[in-house]
Amino acid sequence: VLSARAPSKDRGDYHPSAVSLLPPSVLLLILYRKQSRMGADTTNSQSYMPTVQKEEFHSEMNNLHKSMEEGNDRYTNDGTIDRNGNPADKTETGNWKACPYILGNECCERLAYYGMGTNLVNYIKDRLHQGNAKAANNVTNWSGTCYIMPLLGAFIADAYLGRFWTISTFMSIYVLGMTLLTVSASVKGLKPSCQDGVCHPTEGQTATFFLALYLIALGTGGIKPCVSSFGADQFDETDESEKKRKSSFFNWFYFSINVGALVASSVLVWIQMNVGWGWGFGIPTVAMAIAVLFFFSGTRLYRHQKPGGSPLTRIAQVLVASMRKFNVQVPADKSLLFEVGDKESAIEGSRKLDHTEQFSFLDKAAVDTRADAGDIKGLTDPWILCTVTQVEELKAIVRLLPIWASGIIFATVYSQMTTMFVLQGNTMDPSMGPKFKIPAASLSIFDTISVIVWVPFYDRLIVPAARRFTGNPRGFTQLTRMGIGLVISIFSMVAAGVLELVRLNMVKKHNYYNQDQLPLSIFWQVPQYFIVGAAEVFTFIGQLEFFYDQA
């Protein structure tokens, strides 16, 4: 259209009817070209198009401006890209349209993890013929490995592969481990042989089992640190409407975790104890395979953040550079500290951070001591000279440590459900009707039910109500939300403590010292489990959202 030769009054070939046949958008383009050649203003230029009324012209102009604004808002402004490496289109990628696949993946993965791990100590004790202490120690070691491996997964995601490919790669390892675990518990020759309820595993069978177990631990290492962040990447931080939806995403993410945990701690534990370990491990394996299908089904909808290098490496660089310059004075004029001259940060996918006065010792890492000597290598070696942004990144982490430390207190409360709550329940009446008895450890299902109830209640009722009073789109600030959760957790401990006083008083009053179980229903423990679940919704989800935002 732009290259077409439009009728021109100056050339003598102008004809009103010819112009009237052109679409309004083409007329506007012709008008702009004529303006640029003749320097005419908009009002005078309209005289060259007698069939286009002034009102129509302004309408077209408004539509043009509107379309230009829509074009600017069409793409994300947080640096995310689509699967082809192009800027992410808001209308085609991310947002809630991508999240069901991530939430479905997380639900199935957690079902697989808890379905395999909740009753693991009984398998090791019974089928691998290990004592209570050794079996518990092996489970603890494996569980600890599951929580250490995310450091490796996070490093790989940040420095090399990005979140999508890290999740994809480690999910494959996860499925391999789950498959091997199922085979080791069901295939003759790999599963331990048992006689009269006593099993005699060979060294090879034991080795196969633990190989499968630690492959699963490795697999979780690439999923745990990435999947929640990858879900949050689907919302543009610079778009207020999407930013509000991201807060809701974390609520439903934790909801998905607990749906999987609910099925695992109830149905799968029963299958393992009453049907068999082959089925008990096989079903979680199928669940993990479904998790993989869920994740890849949303591939075309995902937004991706480019790997920006590992923050662990950058932290180490700042510490090393600061120690090397221990005796160097930080200049009073902080503008003299080293920073790249580009508009963007030297850290891929990150913005520049302004200098702050706290922890000034770390500023030594950004003091340029080699410029006068002309040592070009020193200027580019981050182990000698760091940018202000790099230093501020470490300062931000140091500032977050008190918030992180407060989570230790809640983790102490949370851990009571698998220790003291269970021991307390073992001394109480587990009867659930005339024939069925519920194991003390199974009461943790009420914690899961509590979370499942509280997440939609918080998201749909509490947040809108709080928003009217606070004016905060999230309802509460993240720190307030975490604080409320810590207060709620106090009441769970109060409930457990009151029940323990009642239990001890009953023992003393009726001389029940030699009885294994008291005539006190185990369901008196339900309130303490339920309150812990409510505290989780505030504290754990608040932490998840807070630390993601700070990152």
C-alpha positions as CSV (number, residue, x, y, z in Angstrom):
1,V,0.0,0.0,0.0
2,L,2.8,2.4,0.9
3,S,4.5,1.9,-2.4
4,A,1.3,2.5,-4.4
5,R,1.2,5.7,-6.5
6,A,-1.8,7.6,-5.1
7,P,-3.7,10.2,-7.2
8,S,-2.1,13.6,-6.7
9,K,-3.7,17.0,-7.2
10,D,-0.2,18.4,-7.9
11,R,0.2,16.0,-10.9
12,G,-3.2,16.8,-12.3
13,D,-4.5,13.2,-11.9
14,Y,-6.5,13.9,-8.7
15,H,-10.1,12.7,-8.8
16,P,-12.5,12.8,-5.8
17,S,-14.2,9.6,-6.9
18,A,-10.9,7.7,-7.1
19,V,-10.0,8.8,-3.6
20,S,-13.4,7.8,-2.2
21,L,-12.8,4.2,-3.4
22,L,-9.8,3.8,-1.1
23,P,-10.2,2.4,2.5
24,P,-9.9,5.0,5.3
25,S,-6.7,3.4,6.6
26,V,-5.1,3.8,3.2
27,L,-6.3,7.4,3.1
28,L,-4.6,8.1,6.4
29,L,-1.3,6.7,5.1
30,I,-1.6,8.8,1.9
31,L,-2.3,11.8,4.1
32,Y,0.8,11.3,6.3
33,R,3.0,10.9,3.2
34,K,1.6,14.1,1.7
35,Q,2.1,15.9,5.0
36,S,5.7,14.8,5.2
37,R,6.3,16.1,1.6
38,M,4.4,19.4,1.8
39,G,4.7,20.3,5.5
40,A,1.0,20.8,5.6
41,D,-0.9,20.6,8.9
42,T,-3.6,18.1,9.5
43,T,-6.5,20.5,9.0
44,N,-5.3,21.7,5.6
45,S,-4.4,18.1,4.5
46,Q,-8.0,17.1,4.9
47,S,-8.9,19.4,2.0
48,Y,-7.2,16.9,-0.4
49,M,-9.8,14.2,0.5
50,P,-13.2,15.8,0.1
51,T,-15.1,12.5,0.5
52,V,-13.6,11.9,4.0
53,Q,-15.5,13.9,6.5
54,K,-13.7,15.6,9.4
55,E,-15.5,13.4,11.9
56,E,-14.5,10.3,10.1
57,F,-10.9,11.5,10.0
58,H,-10.8,12.0,13.7
59,S,-12.4,8.6,14.3
60,E,-9.8,7.0,12.2
61,M,-7.1,8.8,14.0
62,N,-8.4,7.7,17.4
63,N,-8.6,4.1,16.2
64,L,-5.0,4.4,14.9
65,H,-3.8,5.7,18.3
66,K,-5.8,3.0,20.1
67,S,-4.3,0.2,17.9
68,M,-0.8,1.6,18.5
69,E,-1.4,1.5,22.3
70,E,-2.8,-2.0,22.1
71,G,0.3,-3.0,20.1
72,N,2.5,-1.6,22.9
73,D,0.5,-3.5,25.6
74,R,0.4,-6.7,23.6
75,Y,3.8,-7.9,24.7
76,T,5.2,-8.5,28.1
77,N,7.6,-6.0,29.6
78,D,9.4,-8.3,32.1
79,G,11.8,-9.8,29.6
80,T,9.9,-13.1,29.1
81,I,9.9,-14.8,25.7
82,D,7.9,-17.5,24.0
83,R,9.2,-20.9,23.0
84,N,10.6,-19.5,19.8
85,G,12.7,-16.9,21.6
86,N,10.4,-14.0,20.6
87,P,8.9,-11.4,23.0
88,A,6.0,-13.1,24.8
89,D,2.6,-12.2,23.4
90,K,0.1,-11.6,26.2
91,T,-2.8,-12.7,24.1
92,E,-1.3,-16.1,23.2
93,T,1.0,-17.0,26.1
94,G,1.1,-17.1,29.9
95,N,-1.5,-15.9,32.4
96,W,-4.1,-18.3,33.7
97,K,-4.4,-20.1,30.3
98,A,-0.9,-21.7,30.9
99,C,-1.3,-22.3,34.6
100,P,-3.7,-25.4,34.6
101,Y,-0.9,-27.4,33.0
102,I,1.6,-26.3,35.7
103,L,-0.9,-26.9,38.6
104,G,-1.9,-30.3,37.2
105,N,1.8,-31.2,36.9
106,E,2.4,-30.2,40.5
107,C,-0.6,-32.0,41.8
108,C,0.4,-35.3,40.2
109,E,4.1,-34.9,41.1
110,R,3.3,-34.3,44.7
111,L,0.9,-37.3,44.7
112,A,3.8,-39.4,43.4
113,Y,6.2,-38.0,45.9
114,Y,4.1,-38.4,49.0
115,G,2.5,-41.6,47.8
116,M,6.0,-43.1,47.7
117,G,7.6,-41.3,50.6
118,T,4.8,-41.2,53.3
119,N,5.0,-45.0,54.1
120,L,8.6,-45.5,53.0
121,V,9.9,-46.3,56.5
122,N,7.6,-49.3,56.7
123,Y,8.8,-50.7,53.4
124,I,12.4,-50.4,54.4
125,K,11.7,-51.9,57.8
126,D,9.6,-54.8,56.5
127,R,10.9,-55.7,53.1
128,L,14.6,-54.7,53.5
129,H,14.5,-56.2,57.0
130,Q,16.1,-53.2,58.7
131,G,15.5,-52.1,62.3
132,N,13.4,-49.1,63.3
133,A,16.4,-46.9,63.9
134,K,18.2,-47.8,60.7
135,A,15.1,-47.5,58.6
136,A,14.2,-44.1,60.1
137,N,17.8,-43.0,59.5
138,N,17.7,-44.1,55.9
139,V,14.4,-42.2,55.3
140,T,15.8,-39.1,57.0
141,N,19.0,-39.2,54.8
142,W,16.9,-39.6,51.7
143,S,14.5,-36.8,52.7
144,G,17.5,-34.5,53.5
145,T,18.9,-35.3,50.0
146,C,15.6,-34.3,48.4
147,Y,15.9,-30.9,50.1
148,I,19.6,-30.4,49.3
149,M,19.3,-31.3,45.6
150,P,17.3,-28.2,44.7
151,L,20.5,-26.2,45.1
152,L,21.8,-28.1,42.1
153,G,18.6,-27.7,40.2
154,A,18.4,-24.0,40.8
155,F,22.0,-23.5,39.8
156,I,21.5,-25.3,36.5
157,A,18.3,-23.5,35.8
158,D,19.7,-20.0,36.5
159,A,23.1,-20.5,34.8
160,Y,22.4,-22.8,31.9
161,L,19.1,-24.4,31.0
162,G,16.4,-22.1,32.2
163,R,13.4,-23.3,34.3
164,F,11.5,-25.1,31.5
165,W,14.3,-27.3,30.3
166,T,15.5,-27.9,33.9
167,I,12.1,-29.2,34.9
168,S,11.8,-31.3,31.7
169,T,15.2,-32.9,32.2
170,F,14.8,-33.7,35.8
171,M,11.3,-35.0,35.4
172,S,12.8,-37.6,33.1
173,I,15.2,-38.7,35.8
174,Y,12.3,-38.7,38.3
175,V,10.2,-41.0,36.1
176,L,13.2,-43.3,35.6
177,G,13.6,-43.5,39.4
178,M,10.0,-44.2,40.1
179,T,9.9,-46.9,37.4
180,L,13.0,-48.6,38.9
181,L,11.4,-48.4,42.3
182,T,8.2,-50.1,41.1
183,V,10.2,-52.8,39.4
184,S,12.3,-53.4,42.5
185,A,9.2,-53.9,44.5
186,S,7.2,-56.1,42.1
187,V,9.5,-58.1,39.7
188,K,10.7,-61.5,40.8
189,G,14.4,-61.5,41.3
190,L,14.5,-57.8,42.1
191,K,12.0,-57.8,45.0
192,P,13.1,-59.4,48.3
193,S,11.9,-62.9,48.9
194,C,9.9,-63.4,52.1
195,Q,8.9,-66.4,54.2
196,D,6.6,-66.3,57.2
197,G,6.5,-62.6,57.1
198,V,10.3,-62.2,57.2
199,C,12.1,-60.9,54.1
200,H,15.7,-61.6,53.1
201,P,16.9,-59.1,50.6
202,T,20.2,-59.6,48.7
203,E,22.8,-56.8,48.5
204,G,21.9,-56.4,44.8
205,Q,18.2,-55.9,45.6
206,T,19.0,-53.4,48.4
207,A,21.3,-51.5,46.0
208,T,18.7,-51.4,43.3
209,F,16.1,-50.0,45.7
210,F,18.4,-47.3,47.0
211,L,19.6,-46.4,43.5
212,A,15.9,-45.8,42.5
213,L,15.4,-43.8,45.7
214,Y,18.2,-41.4,45.0
215,L,17.4,-41.1,41.4
216,I,14.0,-39.8,42.6
217,A,15.8,-37.4,45.0
218,L,17.9,-36.1,42.1
219,G,14.7,-35.7,40.0
220,T,13.0,-33.6,42.7
221,G,16.1,-31.4,42.8
222,G,15.2,-29.9,39.4
223,I,11.5,-29.6,40.0
224,K,11.2,-28.2,43.6
225,P,13.1,-24.9,43.0
226,C,11.7,-24.3,39.5
227,V,8.1,-25.2,39.1
228,S,6.6,-22.5,41.4
229,S,8.8,-19.8,39.9
230,F,8.0,-21.0,36.4
231,G,4.3,-20.7,37.2
232,A,4.9,-17.2,38.5
233,D,6.8,-16.3,35.3
234,Q,3.5,-16.7,33.4
235,F,2.4,-13.3,34.9
236,D,3.9,-10.0,33.8
237,E,5.2,-8.2,36.8
238,T,4.8,-4.9,35.1
239,D,1.1,-5.4,34.4
240,E,-1.0,-4.6,37.5
241,S,-3.8,-6.9,36.5
242,E,-1.5,-9.9,35.9
243,K,0.5,-9.1,39.1
244,K,-2.7,-9.5,41.1
245,R,-3.4,-12.8,39.4
246,K,0.0,-14.0,40.3
247,S,-0.8,-13.7,44.0
248,S,-3.8,-15.9,43.4
249,F,-1.6,-18.4,41.5
250,F,0.5,-19.1,44.6
251,N,-2.7,-19.9,46.6
252,W,-3.8,-22.4,44.0
253,F,-0.3,-23.8,43.6
254,Y,-0.3,-24.8,47.3
255,F,-3.8,-26.1,47.0
256,S,-2.6,-28.4,44.2
257,I,0.2,-29.7,46.4
258,N,-2.3,-30.6,49.1
259,V,-4.8,-32.3,46.8
260,G,-2.0,-34.7,45.8
261,A,-0.9,-35.1,49.4
262,L,-4.5,-35.9,50.4
263,V,-4.8,-38.8,48.0
264,A,-1.3,-40.1,48.8
265,S,-1.7,-40.1,52.6
266,S,-5.1,-41.8,52.5
267,V,-5.7,-44.0,49.4
268,L,-2.1,-44.9,48.5
269,V,-1.0,-45.8,52.1
270,W,-4.0,-48.1,52.4
271,I,-3.1,-49.8,49.1
272,Q,0.5,-50.3,50.1
273,M,-0.5,-51.9,53.4
274,N,-3.5,-54.0,52.2
275,V,-2.9,-54.7,48.4
276,G,0.8,-54.7,47.9
277,W,3.9,-52.6,47.4
278,G,4.0,-53.2,43.6
279,W,0.6,-51.4,43.3
280,G,1.6,-49.0,46.0
281,F,4.6,-47.8,44.1
282,G,3.2,-48.4,40.6
283,I,0.3,-45.9,41.0
284,P,2.6,-43.1,42.0
285,T,4.8,-43.9,39.0
286,V,1.7,-43.6,36.7
287,A,0.9,-40.3,38.5
288,M,4.4,-39.0,37.7
289,A,4.0,-40.0,34.0
290,I,0.7,-38.1,34.0
291,A,2.5,-35.1,35.5
292,V,5.0,-35.1,32.6
293,L,2.1,-35.2,30.1
294,F,0.4,-32.3,31.9
295,F,3.6,-30.2,31.7
296,F,4.4,-30.7,28.1
297,S,0.8,-30.2,27.0
298,G,1.1,-26.5,27.8
299,T,4.4,-26.0,26.0
300,R,3.1,-23.6,23.3
301,L,1.4,-21.4,26.0
302,Y,4.4,-20.9,28.3
303,R,6.5,-17.8,28.9
304,H,10.1,-18.2,29.6
305,Q,12.8,-16.2,31.4
306,K,16.3,-16.4,29.9
307,P,19.0,-17.9,32.2
308,G,20.8,-15.0,33.8
309,G,23.7,-16.8,35.5
310,S,23.8,-18.3,38.9
311,P,23.3,-16.0,41.9
312,L,25.4,-18.3,44.0
313,T,28.4,-17.6,41.7
314,R,27.7,-13.9,41.9
315,I,27.5,-14.0,45.7
316,A,30.8,-15.8,45.9
317,Q,32.4,-13.2,43.6
318,V,31.3,-10.3,45.8
319,L,32.6,-12.0,48.9
320,V,35.9,-12.9,47.4
321,A,36.4,-9.4,45.9
322,S,35.4,-7.8,49.2
323,M,37.9,-9.9,51.1
324,R,40.7,-9.1,48.6
325,K,40.1,-5.4,49.2
326,F,39.8,-5.6,53.0
327,N,42.1,-2.6,53.5
328,V,40.6,-0.5,50.7
329,Q,38.6,2.6,51.6
330,V,35.2,3.0,50.0
331,P,35.0,6.4,48.4
332,A,32.6,8.9,49.9
333,D,31.1,9.6,46.4
334,K,29.3,6.3,45.7
335,S,29.0,7.2,42.0
336,L,32.7,6.3,41.8
337,L,31.8,2.6,42.5
338,F,32.0,0.4,39.4
339,E,28.9,-0.2,37.3
340,V,28.4,-1.1,33.7
341,G,27.7,1.9,31.4
342,D,24.8,0.2,29.6
343,K,21.2,1.0,30.4
344,E,20.6,-2.6,31.3
345,S,22.2,-4.6,34.1
346,A,25.2,-6.9,33.3
347,I,23.0,-9.7,34.8
348,E,20.9,-11.2,32.1
349,G,17.2,-10.6,32.7
350,S,17.8,-8.2,35.6
351,R,17.6,-4.5,36.0
352,K,20.2,-2.3,37.7
353,L,20.0,-1.8,41.4
354,D,20.7,1.5,43.1
355,H,23.3,1.7,45.8
356,T,22.3,1.5,49.4
357,E,24.3,2.4,52.5
358,Q,23.8,-0.8,54.5
359,F,26.6,-3.4,54.8
360,S,29.1,-0.9,53.4
361,F,31.9,-3.5,53.7
362,L,30.5,-5.3,50.7
363,D,30.9,-2.0,48.7
364,K,34.7,-2.7,48.6
365,A,34.0,-5.3,45.9
366,A,32.9,-2.5,43.6
367,V,35.8,-0.2,44.3
368,D,37.9,0.2,41.2
369,T,41.5,0.0,42.4
370,R,43.1,-0.9,39.0
371,A,41.8,1.8,36.7
372,D,44.9,4.0,37.3
373,A,47.2,1.1,36.6
374,G,45.4,0.4,33.3
375,D,44.8,-3.2,34.2
376,I,42.1,-4.0,31.7
377,K,41.8,-7.6,32.9
378,G,41.1,-6.4,36.4
379,L,38.2,-4.3,35.1
380,T,36.5,-7.3,33.6
381,D,37.2,-10.0,36.2
382,P,34.2,-10.3,38.5
383,W,36.3,-12.1,41.1
384,I,38.3,-8.8,41.5
385,L,35.8,-6.1,40.6
386,C,32.0,-6.4,40.9
387,T,29.2,-4.1,39.8
388,V,27.1,-2.1,42.2
389,T,24.1,-4.2,41.1
390,Q,26.0,-7.4,42.0
391,V,26.8,-6.0,45.4
392,E,23.3,-4.9,46.0
393,E,22.0,-8.3,45.1
394,L,24.0,-9.8,48.0
395,K,22.9,-7.1,50.3
396,A,19.2,-7.8,49.5
397,I,19.8,-11.5,50.3
398,V,21.4,-10.5,53.7
399,R,18.4,-8.3,54.5
400,L,16.1,-11.3,53.8
401,L,17.8,-13.6,56.3
402,P,15.7,-12.5,59.3
403,I,12.5,-13.2,57.3
404,W,13.9,-16.6,56.4
405,A,14.9,-17.2,60.0
406,S,11.3,-16.6,61.2
407,G,10.3,-19.5,59.0
408,I,12.4,-21.8,61.2
409,I,10.0,-21.2,64.1
410,F,7.0,-22.2,61.9
411,A,8.9,-25.2,60.5
412,T,9.4,-26.4,64.1
413,V,5.6,-26.2,64.7
414,Y,4.9,-27.9,61.4
415,S,7.3,-30.8,62.2
416,Q,5.3,-31.7,65.3
417,M,2.8,-33.4,63.1
418,T,5.2,-36.2,62.2
419,T,6.7,-36.5,65.7
420,M,5.0,-35.4,68.9
421,F,1.5,-35.4,67.5
422,V,1.9,-39.0,66.4
423,L,3.4,-40.1,69.7
424,Q,0.6,-38.4,71.5
425,G,-2.0,-40.1,69.2
426,N,-0.4,-43.5,69.8
427,T,-1.6,-43.4,73.4
428,M,-5.2,-42.5,72.6
429,D,-8.2,-44.5,71.4
430,P,-7.9,-44.9,67.6
431,S,-11.3,-46.6,67.2
432,M,-13.4,-45.3,64.3
433,G,-16.5,-47.5,64.6
434,P,-16.7,-51.0,66.0
435,K,-14.1,-52.5,63.6
436,F,-11.9,-49.8,62.0
437,K,-9.0,-48.2,63.7
438,I,-7.2,-45.2,62.2
439,P,-3.4,-45.0,62.6
440,A,-2.1,-42.0,64.5
441,A,0.0,-40.9,61.6
442,S,-3.0,-40.8,59.3
443,L,-4.5,-37.9,61.2
444,S,-2.3,-35.6,59.2
445,I,-5.0,-35.9,56.6
446,F,-6.9,-33.3,58.6
447,D,-4.0,-30.9,58.0
448,T,-4.3,-31.5,54.3
449,I,-8.1,-31.1,54.4
450,S,-7.7,-27.8,56.3
451,V,-5.4,-26.4,53.6
452,I,-7.8,-27.5,50.8
453,V,-10.6,-25.7,52.6
454,W,-8.7,-22.6,53.6
455,V,-7.1,-21.8,50.2
456,P,-10.3,-21.0,48.3
457,F,-11.7,-19.4,51.5
458,Y,-8.7,-17.1,51.7
459,D,-8.6,-16.4,48.0
460,R,-12.3,-15.7,47.4
461,L,-13.5,-14.2,50.7
462,I,-10.7,-13.0,52.9
463,V,-8.6,-11.2,50.2
464,P,-11.6,-9.2,48.7
465,A,-12.7,-8.3,52.2
466,A,-9.2,-7.2,53.4
467,R,-8.7,-5.3,50.1
468,R,-11.5,-3.0,51.0
469,F,-9.9,-2.0,54.2
470,T,-6.2,-2.0,53.3
471,G,-6.3,-0.9,49.7
472,N,-3.7,-3.6,48.9
473,P,-4.5,-5.6,45.8
474,R,-3.3,-8.7,47.7
475,G,-5.5,-8.0,50.7
476,F,-2.6,-8.1,53.1
477,T,1.1,-7.4,52.5
478,Q,3.2,-10.6,52.3
479,L,4.9,-9.9,55.6
480,T,1.5,-9.3,57.3
481,R,0.2,-12.6,55.8
482,M,3.2,-14.5,57.2
483,G,2.8,-12.8,60.6
484,I,-0.8,-13.9,60.8
485,G,0.2,-17.4,60.0
486,L,2.8,-17.4,62.8
487,V,0.1,-16.2,65.3
488,I,-2.3,-18.9,64.2
489,S,0.4,-21.5,64.7
490,I,0.6,-20.5,68.3
491,F,-3.0,-21.6,68.8
492,S,-2.2,-25.1,67.3
493,M,0.4,-25.5,70.0
494,V,-2.0,-24.3,72.6
495,A,-4.6,-26.9,71.5
496,A,-2.0,-29.6,71.5
497,G,-0.7,-28.5,75.0
498,V,-4.2,-28.4,76.5
499,L,-5.0,-31.9,75.1
500,E,-1.7,-33.2,76.6
501,L,-2.6,-31.7,80.0
502,V,-6.0,-33.5,79.8
503,R,-4.3,-36.7,78.8
504,L,-1.8,-36.6,81.6
505,N,-4.4,-35.7,84.1
506,M,-6.5,-38.7,83.0
507,V,-3.5,-41.0,83.5
508,K,-2.8,-39.6,86.9
509,K,-6.5,-39.6,88.1
510,H,-7.4,-43.1,86.9
511,N,-3.9,-44.7,87.4
512,Y,-3.6,-45.6,83.7
513,Y,0.2,-45.8,83.8
514,N,0.3,-49.4,82.5
515,Q,-2.2,-48.9,79.7
516,D,-1.0,-48.5,76.2
517,Q,-4.1,-46.6,75.1
518,L,-6.4,-44.3,77.1
519,P,-10.2,-44.1,76.7
520,L,-9.7,-40.8,75.1
521,S,-10.6,-40.5,71.4
522,I,-7.8,-39.7,69.0
523,F,-10.1,-37.3,67.2
524,W,-9.5,-34.8,69.9
525,Q,-6.3,-34.1,68.0
526,V,-8.2,-32.9,64.9
527,P,-8.3,-29.2,66.0
528,Q,-4.5,-29.0,66.3
529,Y,-4.0,-30.5,62.9
530,F,-6.7,-28.2,61.4
531,I,-5.1,-25.1,62.9
532,V,-1.7,-26.0,61.5
533,G,-3.3,-26.3,58.1
534,A,-4.8,-22.8,58.4
535,A,-1.4,-21.4,59.5
536,E,0.2,-23.0,56.4
537,V,-2.1,-21.1,54.1
538,F,-0.9,-17.8,55.6
539,T,2.7,-18.6,56.3
540,F,4.0,-21.0,53.7
541,I,2.2,-19.5,50.7
542,G,3.1,-16.0,52.0
543,Q,6.8,-17.0,52.1
544,L,6.6,-18.5,48.6
545,E,5.2,-15.3,47.2
546,F,7.4,-13.0,49.2
547,F,10.7,-14.7,48.3
548,Y,9.7,-14.9,44.6
549,D,9.0,-11.2,44.5
550,Q,12.2,-10.4,46.2
551,A,14.1,-12.5,43.7
